[in-house]
Amino acid sequence: RRFEPCPTPLTIEALTAMVVRTYEEECRFVEKIDDTSYRINKGFVDNMNVPGHFYVNEEIKTLLFDELKQFSKSGGGGGHVGGFLPAMKQIGNVAALPGIVGRSIALPDVHAGYGFAIGNVAAFDMSNPESVVSPGGVGFDINCGVRLVRTNLMEEDVAPVKEELAQAVFDHIPVGVGSQGKKNK
């Protein structure tokens, strides 16, 4: 099985080409399930394969809806530096990734990230050749050292040496408190 990098992140040009809706129109896609959970229905973001779902307390709920309101007022992000996308839009974008199954779920600590919202999780059907492995889903926002390297190797090529490969990676890539074994200050 080959792991393909996920699609290129959205550019300012792509953001401004998106369908621009008012805040009220955007909110028609967001359905309150109960006091702490909401569903983002298909159509909120183009090409959503599954719905989104987020769990929030009152403070996070206010943050998410305020982000969406500001985004809508700016004409779909064109007024934001760096093409900022609100967390709800990021949850919707994850729901549009090829091969996603079930839902794009955001946990109670959700907030805007880069690609995936922070706290956004998703499962992918790896038997589907269109599925992606997205580095944004494993947390490059926290500089955790996760990197994605594309090779022409297939799973059966590395299976016989996976233990040695894992040890080599562990031996050559710093982990823990830092490469010098000291806490970062």
C-alpha positions in Angstrom: 0.0 0.0 0.0 1.3 3.4 -0.9 0.8 6.4 1.4 0.2 9.5 -0.6 0.6 13.0 0.9 -2.6 14.8 1.5 -3.8 17.5 -0.9 -2.0 20.8 -0.9 -3.2 23.1 1.9 -5.7 25.8 0.8 -4.1 29.0 -0.5 -5.5 32.5 -0.2 -6.6 32.2 -3.8 -8.5 29.0 -3.1 -10.1 30.5 0.0 -11.4 33.5 -1.8 -12.8 31.3 -4.6 -14.8 29.4 -2.0 -18.5 29.9 -1.8 -19.1 32.9 0.4 -22.1 32.7 2.6 -23.5 34.9 5.4 -23.1 33.8 9.0 -26.8 32.9 9.1 -26.4 30.8 5.9 -23.4 29.0 7.4 -25.3 28.2 10.6 -28.0 26.4 8.7 -25.5 23.6 8.2 -24.7 23.4 11.9 -27.3 21.4 13.9 -27.4 21.4 17.7 -27.7 17.8 19.1 -27.7 18.7 22.8 -26.1 21.3 25.1 -22.6 20.0 24.4 -22.6 18.6 20.9 -23.2 19.8 17.3 -23.4 18.2 13.9 -21.9 19.9 10.8 -24.0 18.6 7.9 -22.7 17.9 4.4 -22.6 21.0 2.2 -21.0 23.2 4.9 -17.7 22.6 3.0 -17.6 21.4 -0.6 -17.3 17.7 -1.2 -17.8 16.6 2.4 -17.9 12.8 2.4 -19.2 12.5 6.0 -20.7 14.9 8.5 -18.7 16.7 11.2 -19.4 16.5 14.9 -18.0 18.6 17.7 -18.2 18.5 21.5 -17.9 21.8 23.4 -18.5 23.6 26.6 -20.1 27.1 26.6 -16.7 28.9 26.3 -15.5 26.8 23.3 -18.9 27.0 21.7 -18.7 30.8 21.8 -15.2 30.7 20.4 -16.1 28.5 17.5 -19.2 30.4 16.5 -17.4 33.8 16.9 -14.6 32.5 14.5 -17.3 31.5 12.0 -19.0 34.9 12.3 -15.7 36.8 11.7 -14.8 34.5 8.8 -18.2 35.2 7.2 -17.9 38.9 7.7 -14.5 38.9 6.1 -15.9 37.5 2.9 -14.7 34.0 3.4 -11.2 34.5 4.9 -9.8 37.0 2.4 -9.4 39.6 5.2 -7.4 37.3 7.5 -3.7 37.1 7.5 -2.4 33.7 6.3 -5.8 32.5 5.2 -7.0 31.6 8.6 -9.8 29.1 8.6 -12.1 28.7 11.6 -12.1 25.4 13.4 -15.6 24.5 12.1 -14.4 24.9 8.5 -11.4 22.8 9.3 -13.6 20.1 10.7 -15.6 20.3 7.5 -12.4 20.1 5.4 -11.3 16.9 7.2 -14.8 15.5 6.5 -14.0 16.0 2.8 -10.7 14.0 2.8 -10.7 10.9 0.6 -11.4 7.7 2.4 -12.7 9.1 5.6 -15.2 6.9 7.4 -17.9 7.7 10.0 -17.5 11.4 10.9 -14.9 14.1 11.3 -15.0 14.5 15.1 -13.7 17.4 17.2 -13.1 16.8 20.9 -13.9 19.3 23.7 -10.5 21.1 23.4 -11.1 21.9 19.7 -9.6 25.1 18.3 -8.3 26.3 14.9 -5.1 24.6 13.7 -3.3 24.2 10.4 -5.3 21.8 8.2 -6.9 19.7 10.9 -8.4 21.7 13.8 -6.6 21.0 17.1 -8.6 18.2 18.7 -10.0 17.0 15.4 -9.8 13.2 14.8 -10.8 11.1 11.9 -10.5 7.5 10.7 -9.8 6.4 7.2 -10.5 3.2 5.3 -7.0 2.1 4.3 -8.3 -0.6 2.0 -9.7 2.3 -0.1 -6.9 3.3 -2.6 -8.2 6.9 -2.5 -7.6 7.2 1.3 -5.0 9.6 2.6 -2.6 9.7 5.5 -2.6 13.3 6.6 0.3 14.7 8.6 -2.1 17.4 9.9 -4.0 14.7 11.8 -0.9 13.7 13.8 0.0 17.1 15.0 2.6 19.1 13.2 1.1 22.1 14.9 3.0 21.2 18.1 6.3 20.6 16.3 6.3 17.0 17.5 8.8 16.0 14.8 6.3 13.9 12.8 7.3 13.9 9.1 5.8 12.3 6.1 8.2 10.7 3.5 6.9 9.3 0.3 8.7 6.3 -1.0 7.9 3.7 -3.7 8.1 1.0 -1.0 5.1 -1.2 -0.5 4.0 -2.7 2.8 5.3 -6.1 1.8 8.7 -4.5 1.1 9.2 -3.3 4.6 7.3 -6.0 6.6 10.4 -8.3 6.8 12.5 -5.5 8.3 10.0 -3.5 10.2 11.6 -4.1 13.6 15.1 -3.1 12.4 13.6 -0.1 10.6 11.8 1.0 13.8 14.9 0.7 15.8 17.0 2.7 13.3 14.4 5.5 13.4 14.4 5.4 17.2 18.2 5.4 17.2 18.5 8.4 14.9 15.6 10.7 15.8 15.6 12.5 19.1 12.6 11.8 21.4 11.5 12.8 24.8 12.7 15.9 26.5 15.1 17.0 23.8 18.0 15.8 21.7 20.4 16.6 24.6 18.3 14.8 27.2 17.6 18.2 29.0 14.3 19.8 29.6 13.6 22.7 27.3 13.4 26.0 29.1 
